[in-house]
Amino acid sequence: MLSSLALGLLALSQNALAQSAAGQSTSSKRGLVYVPSPKFPGDDKIWVSSPSDLSWYYNYRSEPSQAFADYPKLQFVPMLWGTSSSPSTDTSFLDSVTKQIKNGANITYVLGFNEPDGTGGTGGSNMPADTAATIWKKQMEPLRELGVKLGAPAVTGSPNGFIWLKNFFNACTNCTVDFFPVHWYGNFEGLASHLGQVMGTYPNKTIWITEYALANAPLSDSQYFYKTSAEYFDRIENITHYSYFGSFRSDVSNVGPNAAMLNQKGALTDIGAAYLGRPATGNIPKGDAGRNSIFAGWVAVSVAVMLSMTL
């Protein structure tokens, strides 16, 4: 059953749909979940070509991506992805972010662990809550002294996520988070209910939706989900940032071809164009990766991050 808060959020979304004008919308809240394509590096230019609504990005790493070095409008948000081989002594993330700030980088936010309640097979950092608390105190909390706002660990959208967060905060005494990242890959009704639960559990905190899409759905459903959720996010004041998971070609998408923002030829789909604030393209995404395929770009990112943390 939907909570009263979730029902209220659904009503807001329905009002937004009724009031929205035809055509594309723009929003300063939108960011990029950057997943590099080694085979098609030219795709990177799509996200920074004018016009583009994107104002920030993250890449699951502590260091910015060279692809966007010449685009200061796109603010980089570092992420402490997971653990290392020596969590009690490692300060590599803290050192990296501190150095970037001292060198003039505009870093005002950082993101916590990526799906620590999830498995490595799905891109999760798969770490115990008490280990995460130890790392947080050593590498995240000191950044507050530099004026950096801290994003809580981004757990999965499953019930286990709330359990993991409860254990984390029990272990991480005197730890502070400024906002809560959310991941979701189901329908809009489930998303609204989940966000209502997050807001009810952690009131007076802002929300970032840092990964979301309707996975493995028909094209019309995927497009409706995108339109509904974007209008909804833009209506809710304490949702300050959101980043759609789809910055890749449809034929390598592990969330279904219809969720991708690029078709198999690297052209913007209607979802991709709308996300950047552009008119619809009519480009139909197609996929040939198969149901059991692995999204190579995402796996490469996860493996590279894990390897860097063991060095």
GIDA-V280848 format. One record per residue. N is the residue number from 0. RES is the residue in three letters. PHI is phi in degrees with one decimal (none if undefined). PSI is psi in radians with two decimals (999 if undefined). BURIAL is b if it has 9 or more other C-alpha atoms within 8 Angstrom, else e. Layout:
n=N res=RES phi=PHI psi=PSI burial=BURIAL
n=N res=RES phi=PHI psi=PSI burial=BURIAL
This chain:
n=0 res=MET phi=none psi=2.41 burial=e
n=1 res=LEU phi=-72.9 psi=2.45 burial=e
n=2 res=SER phi=-71.0 psi=2.87 burial=b
n=3 res=SER phi=-62.3 psi=-0.62 burial=e
n=4 res=LEU phi=-65.8 psi=-0.76 burial=b
n=5 res=ALA phi=-63.8 psi=-0.68 burial=b
n=6 res=LEU phi=-63.0 psi=-0.68 burial=b
n=7 res=GLY phi=-64.7 psi=-0.68 burial=e
n=8 res=LEU phi=-66.7 psi=-0.66 burial=b
n=9 res=LEU phi=-63.4 psi=-0.68 burial=b
n=10 res=ALA phi=-64.0 psi=-0.71 burial=e
n=11 res=LEU phi=-60.1 psi=-0.74 burial=b
n=12 res=SER phi=-64.4 psi=-0.72 burial=b
n=13 res=GLN phi=-64.6 psi=-0.64 burial=e
n=14 res=ASN phi=-64.8 psi=-0.69 burial=e
n=15 res=ALA phi=-63.2 psi=-0.72 burial=b
n=16 res=LEU phi=-63.2 psi=-0.71 burial=b
n=17 res=ALA phi=-68.5 psi=-0.56 burial=e
n=18 res=GLN phi=-92.4 psi=-0.24 burial=e
n=19 res=SER phi=-70.4 psi=2.48 burial=e
n=20 res=ALA phi=-81.5 psi=2.78 burial=e
n=21 res=ALA phi=-67.8 psi=2.62 burial=e
n=22 res=GLY phi=100.6 psi=-3.04 burial=e
n=23 res=GLN phi=-77.0 psi=2.76 burial=b
n=24 res=SER phi=-121.0 psi=2.83 burial=e
n=25 res=THR phi=-122.8 psi=2.74 burial=e
n=26 res=SER phi=-159.9 psi=2.36 burial=e
n=27 res=SER phi=-80.8 psi=-0.07 burial=e
n=28 res=LYS phi=-81.9 psi=-0.27 burial=b
n=29 res=ARG phi=-77.2 psi=2.41 burial=b
n=30 res=GLY phi=-131.9 psi=-3.13 burial=b
n=31 res=LEU phi=-116.9 psi=2.17 burial=b
n=32 res=VAL phi=-84.1 psi=1.78 burial=b
n=33 res=TYR phi=-85.1 psi=2.05 burial=e
n=34 res=VAL phi=-119.5 psi=1.85 burial=b
n=35 res=PRO phi=-66.4 psi=2.63 burial=b
n=36 res=SER phi=-117.5 psi=1.67 burial=b
n=37 res=PRO phi=-57.1 psi=-0.53 burial=e
n=38 res=LYS phi=-76.3 psi=-0.53 burial=e
n=39 res=PHE phi=-132.9 psi=1.22 burial=e
n=40 res=PRO phi=-63.3 psi=-0.37 burial=e
n=41 res=GLY phi=-65.1 psi=-0.32 burial=e
n=42 res=ASP phi=-63.0 psi=-0.42 burial=b
n=43 res=ASP phi=-58.3 psi=-0.57 burial=b
n=44 res=LYS phi=-67.6 psi=-0.39 burial=e
n=45 res=ILE phi=-59.1 psi=-0.68 burial=e
n=46 res=TRP phi=-76.4 psi=-0.31 burial=b
n=47 res=VAL phi=-113.9 psi=0.01 burial=b
n=48 res=SER phi=-74.9 psi=2.53 burial=e
n=49 res=SER phi=-82.6 psi=2.45 burial=e
n=50 res=PRO phi=-84.1 psi=2.60 burial=e
n=51 res=SER phi=-147.5 psi=2.32 burial=b
n=52 res=ASP phi=-80.8 psi=-0.20 burial=b
n=53 res=LEU phi=-69.1 psi=2.32 burial=b
n=54 res=SER phi=-120.5 psi=-0.16 burial=b
n=55 res=TRP phi=-156.5 psi=2.86 burial=b
n=56 res=TYR phi=-155.0 psi=2.80 burial=b
n=57 res=TYR phi=-139.6 psi=2.78 burial=b
n=58 res=ASN phi=-134.4 psi=0.32 burial=b
n=59 res=TYR phi=70.0 psi=0.25 burial=b
n=60 res=ARG phi=-128.7 psi=3.03 burial=b
n=61 res=SER phi=-89.2 psi=-0.35 burial=b
n=62 res=GLU phi=-108.7 psi=2.52 burial=e
n=63 res=PRO phi=-67.8 psi=2.79 burial=b
n=64 res=SER phi=-86.1 psi=2.37 burial=e
n=65 res=GLN phi=-60.5 psi=-0.49 burial=e
n=66 res=ALA phi=-58.5 psi=-0.45 burial=e
n=67 res=PHE phi=-115.4 psi=0.33 burial=b
n=68 res=ALA phi=-62.3 psi=-0.50 burial=e
n=69 res=ASP phi=-96.8 psi=0.29 burial=e
n=70 res=TYR phi=-128.5 psi=1.34 burial=e
n=71 res=PRO phi=-63.7 psi=-0.34 burial=e
n=72 res=LYS phi=-61.7 psi=-0.52 burial=e
n=73 res=LEU phi=-87.9 psi=1.67 burial=b
n=74 res=GLN phi=-72.2 psi=2.29 burial=b
n=75 res=PHE phi=-84.7 psi=2.38 burial=b
n=76 res=VAL phi=-118.8 psi=1.86 burial=b
n=77 res=PRO phi=-65.9 psi=2.68 burial=b
n=78 res=MET phi=-128.2 psi=2.35 burial=b
n=79 res=LEU phi=-90.7 psi=1.66 burial=b
n=80 res=TRP phi=-67.4 psi=-0.79 burial=b
n=81 res=GLY phi=-163.0 psi=-2.65 burial=b
n=82 res=THR phi=-96.9 psi=2.96 burial=b
n=83 res=SER phi=-120.2 psi=-3.06 burial=b
n=84 res=SER phi=-73.7 psi=-0.26 burial=e
n=85 res=SER phi=-135.8 psi=1.24 burial=e
n=86 res=PRO phi=-62.4 psi=-0.46 burial=b
n=87 res=SER phi=-79.5 psi=-0.31 burial=e
n=88 res=THR phi=-120.8 psi=-0.31 burial=e
n=89 res=ASP phi=-67.1 psi=2.30 burial=e
n=90 res=THR phi=-130.1 psi=0.42 burial=e
n=91 res=SER phi=-63.4 psi=-0.68 burial=e
n=92 res=PHE phi=-66.2 psi=-0.86 burial=b
n=93 res=LEU phi=-57.2 psi=-0.77 burial=b
n=94 res=ASP phi=-63.9 psi=-0.72 burial=e
n=95 res=SER phi=-64.6 psi=-0.85 burial=b
n=96 res=VAL phi=-66.3 psi=-0.73 burial=b
n=97 res=THR phi=-59.8 psi=-0.77 burial=b
n=98 res=LYS phi=-63.2 psi=-0.74 burial=e
n=99 res=GLN phi=-61.3 psi=-0.75 burial=b
n=100 res=ILE phi=-65.0 psi=-0.76 burial=b
n=101 res=LYS phi=-65.0 psi=-0.46 burial=e
n=102 res=ASN phi=-87.5 psi=0.10 burial=e
n=103 res=GLY phi=101.8 psi=0.06 burial=e
n=104 res=ALA phi=-68.6 psi=2.50 burial=e
n=105 res=ASN phi=-88.9 psi=1.39 burial=e
n=106 res=ILE phi=-110.3 psi=1.95 burial=b
n=107 res=THR phi=-117.1 psi=-0.20 burial=e
n=108 res=TYR phi=-136.7 psi=2.63 burial=b
n=109 res=VAL phi=-135.1 psi=2.68 burial=b
n=110 res=LEU phi=-105.7 psi=2.51 burial=b
n=111 res=GLY phi=-82.8 psi=-2.79 burial=b
n=112 res=PHE phi=-63.6 psi=2.51 burial=b
n=113 res=ASN phi=-89.4 psi=1.94 burial=b
n=114 res=GLU phi=43.7 psi=1.05 burial=b
n=115 res=PRO phi=-65.2 psi=-0.33 burial=b
n=116 res=ASP phi=-88.5 psi=-0.05 burial=b
n=117 res=GLY phi=-98.0 psi=2.97 burial=b
n=118 res=THR phi=-91.7 psi=2.82 burial=b
n=119 res=GLY phi=-63.6 psi=-0.48 burial=e
n=120 res=GLY phi=-66.9 psi=-0.39 burial=e
n=121 res=THR phi=-110.0 psi=0.24 burial=e
n=122 res=GLY phi=92.4 psi=0.06 burial=b
n=123 res=GLY phi=-79.2 psi=2.70 burial=b
n=124 res=SER phi=-83.9 psi=-0.24 burial=b
n=125 res=ASN phi=49.8 psi=1.20 burial=b
n=126 res=MET phi=-135.7 psi=2.56 burial=b
n=127 res=PRO phi=-64.8 psi=2.59 burial=e
n=128 res=ALA phi=-63.0 psi=-0.64 burial=b
n=129 res=ASP phi=-70.4 psi=-0.60 burial=b
n=130 res=THR phi=-64.8 psi=-0.74 burial=b
n=131 res=ALA phi=-60.8 psi=-0.68 burial=b
n=132 res=ALA phi=-64.1 psi=-0.71 burial=b
n=133 res=THR phi=-61.0 psi=-0.79 burial=b
n=134 res=ILE phi=-66.6 psi=-0.72 burial=b
n=135 res=TRP phi=-58.7 psi=-0.82 burial=b
n=136 res=LYS phi=-62.1 psi=-0.59 burial=b
n=137 res=LYS phi=-85.9 psi=-0.62 burial=b
n=138 res=GLN phi=-114.9 psi=-0.40 burial=b
n=139 res=MET phi=-100.8 psi=-0.90 burial=b
n=140 res=GLU phi=-55.0 psi=-0.69 burial=b
n=141 res=PRO phi=-62.3 psi=-0.37 burial=b
n=142 res=LEU phi=-69.1 psi=-0.34 burial=b
n=143 res=ARG phi=-61.9 psi=-0.54 burial=b
n=144 res=GLU phi=-66.4 psi=-0.33 burial=e
n=145 res=LEU phi=-96.5 psi=0.13 burial=e
n=146 res=GLY phi=82.7 psi=0.25 burial=e
n=147 res=VAL phi=-88.0 psi=2.36 burial=b
n=148 res=LYS phi=-91.3 psi=2.44 burial=b
n=149 res=LEU phi=-106.0 psi=2.25 burial=b
n=150 res=GLY phi=-91.2 psi=2.30 burial=b
n=151 res=ALA phi=-59.6 psi=2.83 burial=b
n=152 res=PRO phi=-53.2 psi=2.35 burial=b
n=153 res=ALA phi=-90.5 psi=1.57 burial=b
n=154 res=VAL phi=-77.9 psi=2.94 burial=b
n=155 res=THR phi=-70.0 psi=2.97 burial=b
n=156 res=GLY phi=-82.6 psi=0.13 burial=b
n=157 res=SER phi=-82.7 psi=2.85 burial=e
n=158 res=PRO phi=-57.0 psi=-0.50 burial=e
n=159 res=ASN phi=-61.2 psi=-0.45 burial=e
n=160 res=GLY phi=-62.2 psi=-0.75 burial=b
n=161 res=PHE phi=-67.2 psi=-0.65 burial=b
n=162 res=ILE phi=-64.1 psi=-0.76 burial=e
n=163 res=TRP phi=-62.6 psi=-0.77 burial=b
n=164 res=LEU phi=-63.2 psi=-0.69 burial=b
n=165 res=LYS phi=-60.8 psi=-0.78 burial=e
n=166 res=ASN phi=-64.8 psi=-0.65 burial=b
n=167 res=PHE phi=-63.2 psi=-0.85 burial=b
n=168 res=PHE phi=-70.2 psi=-0.49 burial=b
n=169 res=ASN phi=-66.0 psi=-0.63 burial=e
n=170 res=ALA phi=-84.0 psi=-0.50 burial=b
n=171 res=CYS phi=-98.6 psi=1.21 burial=b
n=172 res=THR phi=-67.3 psi=2.47 burial=e
n=173 res=ASN phi=62.4 psi=0.38 burial=e
n=174 res=CYS phi=-92.6 psi=2.62 burial=b
n=175 res=THR phi=-124.3 psi=2.40 burial=e
n=176 res=VAL phi=-125.3 psi=2.54 burial=b
n=177 res=ASP phi=-101.3 psi=-0.44 burial=b
n=178 res=PHE phi=-153.4 psi=2.83 burial=b
n=179 res=PHE phi=-116.2 psi=1.99 burial=b
n=180 res=PRO phi=-74.6 psi=2.57 burial=b
n=181 res=VAL phi=-129.1 psi=2.45 burial=b
n=182 res=HIS phi=-117.4 psi=2.44 burial=b
n=183 res=TRP phi=-155.1 psi=2.37 burial=b
n=184 res=TYR phi=-133.2 psi=0.52 burial=b
n=185 res=GLY phi=-115.8 psi=-2.81 burial=b
n=186 res=ASN phi=-78.1 psi=3.04 burial=e
n=187 res=PHE phi=-67.5 psi=-0.68 burial=b
n=188 res=GLU phi=-60.6 psi=-0.72 burial=e
n=189 res=GLY phi=-65.4 psi=-0.68 burial=e
n=190 res=LEU phi=-61.5 psi=-0.81 burial=b
n=191 res=ALA phi=-62.4 psi=-0.72 burial=b
n=192 res=SER phi=-64.2 psi=-0.77 burial=b
n=193 res=HIS phi=-62.5 psi=-0.79 burial=b
n=194 res=LEU phi=-63.7 psi=-0.64 burial=b
n=195 res=GLY phi=-61.0 psi=-0.65 burial=b
n=196 res=GLN phi=-69.5 psi=-0.71 burial=b
n=197 res=VAL phi=-62.3 psi=-0.82 burial=b
n=198 res=MET phi=-65.8 psi=-0.61 burial=b
n=199 res=GLY phi=-71.6 psi=-0.61 burial=e
n=200 res=THR phi=-76.6 psi=-0.64 burial=e
n=201 res=TYR phi=-126.0 psi=1.27 burial=e
n=202 res=PRO phi=-67.7 psi=2.77 burial=e
n=203 res=ASN phi=64.2 psi=0.41 burial=e
n=204 res=LYS phi=-118.2 psi=2.53 burial=b
n=205 res=THR phi=-78.8 psi=2.78 burial=b
n=206 res=ILE phi=-122.2 psi=2.37 burial=b
n=207 res=TRP phi=-115.3 psi=2.31 burial=b
n=208 res=ILE phi=-98.9 psi=1.79 burial=b
n=209 res=THR phi=-98.3 psi=-0.19 burial=b
n=210 res=GLU phi=-149.7 psi=2.20 burial=b
n=211 res=TYR phi=-161.8 psi=2.60 burial=b
n=212 res=ALA phi=-176.2 psi=2.83 burial=b
n=213 res=LEU phi=-96.2 psi=1.87 burial=b
n=214 res=ALA phi=-80.8 psi=2.42 burial=b
n=215 res=ASN phi=53.8 psi=0.88 burial=b
n=216 res=ALA phi=-121.2 psi=2.82 burial=b
n=217 res=PRO phi=-59.5 psi=2.74 burial=e
n=218 res=LEU phi=-59.0 psi=-0.80 burial=e
n=219 res=SER phi=-62.4 psi=-0.66 burial=e
n=220 res=ASP phi=-67.8 psi=-0.71 burial=b
n=221 res=SER phi=-63.5 psi=-0.74 burial=b
n=222 res=GLN phi=-67.2 psi=-0.72 burial=b
n=223 res=TYR phi=-63.6 psi=-0.74 burial=e
n=224 res=PHE phi=-60.4 psi=-0.80 burial=b
n=225 res=TYR phi=-60.7 psi=-0.88 burial=b
n=226 res=LYS phi=-59.9 psi=-0.81 burial=e
n=227 res=THR phi=-63.9 psi=-0.81 burial=b
n=228 res=SER phi=-68.6 psi=-0.69 burial=b
n=229 res=ALA phi=-63.4 psi=-0.77 burial=e
n=230 res=GLU phi=-64.9 psi=-0.64 burial=b
n=231 res=TYR phi=-66.0 psi=-0.85 burial=b
n=232 res=PHE phi=-59.0 psi=-0.68 burial=b
n=233 res=ASP phi=-72.1 psi=-0.34 burial=b
n=234 res=ARG phi=-85.8 psi=-0.46 burial=b
n=235 res=ILE phi=-91.0 psi=2.08 burial=e
n=236 res=GLU phi=-61.4 psi=-0.75 burial=e
n=237 res=ASN phi=-83.8 psi=0.05 burial=e
n=238 res=ILE phi=-91.1 psi=1.85 burial=b
n=239 res=THR phi=-102.4 psi=-0.37 burial=b
n=240 res=HIS phi=-143.6 psi=2.54 burial=b
n=241 res=TYR phi=-150.4 psi=2.59 burial=b
n=242 res=SER phi=-140.9 psi=2.00 burial=b
n=243 res=TYR phi=-74.2 psi=2.38 burial=b
n=244 res=PHE phi=-88.9 psi=1.68 burial=b
n=245 res=GLY phi=-174.1 psi=0.34 burial=b
n=246 res=SER phi=-84.4 psi=1.00 burial=b
n=247 res=PHE phi=-156.0 psi=3.00 burial=b
n=248 res=ARG phi=-78.6 psi=2.64 burial=b
n=249 res=SER phi=-64.6 psi=-0.49 burial=b
n=250 res=ASP phi=-80.7 psi=-0.05 burial=b
n=251 res=VAL phi=-121.9 psi=0.22 burial=b
n=252 res=SER phi=-76.0 psi=2.29 burial=b
n=253 res=ASN phi=-95.2 psi=0.14 burial=e
n=254 res=VAL phi=-117.0 psi=0.34 burial=b
n=255 res=GLY phi=94.3 psi=2.50 burial=b
n=256 res=PRO phi=-62.0 psi=-0.54 burial=b
n=257 res=ASN phi=-75.4 psi=-0.24 burial=b
n=258 res=ALA phi=-85.5 psi=-0.28 burial=b
n=259 res=ALA phi=-69.8 psi=2.63 burial=b
n=260 res=MET phi=-90.7 psi=-0.16 burial=b
n=261 res=LEU phi=-124.6 psi=2.50 burial=b
n=262 res=ASN phi=-80.5 psi=-3.07 burial=b
n=263 res=GLN phi=-65.1 psi=-0.28 burial=b
n=264 res=LYS phi=-98.5 psi=0.01 burial=e
n=265 res=GLY phi=88.1 psi=0.26 burial=b
n=266 res=ALA phi=-96.9 psi=2.59 burial=e
n=267 res=LEU phi=-62.3 psi=2.31 burial=b
n=268 res=THR phi=-80.6 psi=3.10 burial=b
n=269 res=ASP phi=-62.0 psi=-0.66 burial=b
n=270 res=ILE phi=-65.0 psi=-0.79 burial=b
n=271 res=GLY phi=-61.4 psi=-0.75 burial=b
n=272 res=ALA phi=-64.7 psi=-0.76 burial=b
n=273 res=ALA phi=-63.2 psi=-0.66 burial=b
n=274 res=TYR phi=-64.7 psi=-0.56 burial=b
n=275 res=LEU phi=-88.1 psi=-0.01 burial=b
n=276 res=GLY phi=81.7 psi=0.50 burial=b
n=277 res=ARG phi=-112.6 psi=2.87 burial=b
n=278 res=PRO phi=-66.2 psi=2.78 burial=b
n=279 res=ALA phi=-61.5 psi=2.57 burial=b
n=280 res=THR phi=-103.3 psi=-0.44 burial=e
n=281 res=GLY phi=77.1 psi=0.08 burial=e
n=282 res=ASN phi=-75.1 psi=2.17 burial=b
n=283 res=ILE phi=-92.9 psi=2.14 burial=e
n=284 res=PRO phi=-72.6 psi=2.45 burial=b
n=285 res=LYS phi=-128.5 psi=2.63 burial=b
n=286 res=GLY phi=-132.2 psi=2.48 burial=b
n=287 res=ASP phi=-131.9 psi=0.31 burial=e
n=288 res=ALA phi=-75.9 psi=-0.42 burial=b
n=289 res=GLY phi=86.9 psi=2.77 burial=e
n=290 res=ARG phi=-66.5 psi=-0.50 burial=e
n=291 res=ASN phi=-101.8 psi=0.21 burial=e
n=292 res=SER phi=-73.3 psi=2.82 burial=e
n=293 res=ILE phi=-112.0 psi=2.34 burial=e
n=294 res=PHE phi=-74.0 psi=1.79 burial=b
n=295 res=ALA phi=-61.1 psi=-0.71 burial=e
n=296 res=GLY phi=-62.4 psi=-0.78 burial=b
n=297 res=TRP phi=-67.6 psi=-0.72 burial=b
n=298 res=VAL phi=-62.3 psi=-0.69 burial=b
n=299 res=ALA phi=-61.9 psi=-0.72 burial=e
n=300 res=VAL phi=-62.9 psi=-0.84 burial=b
n=301 res=SER phi=-61.4 psi=-0.80 burial=b
n=302 res=VAL phi=-64.0 psi=-0.75 burial=e
n=303 res=ALA phi=-63.7 psi=-0.71 burial=e
n=304 res=VAL phi=-65.5 psi=-0.77 burial=b
n=305 res=MET phi=-63.7 psi=-0.70 burial=b
n=306 res=LEU phi=-65.6 psi=-0.70 burial=e
n=307 res=SER phi=-64.4 psi=-0.49 burial=e
n=308 res=MET phi=-82.1 psi=-0.23 burial=b
n=309 res=THR phi=-95.3 psi=-0.15 burial=e
n=310 res=LEU phi=-81.3 psi=999 burial=e
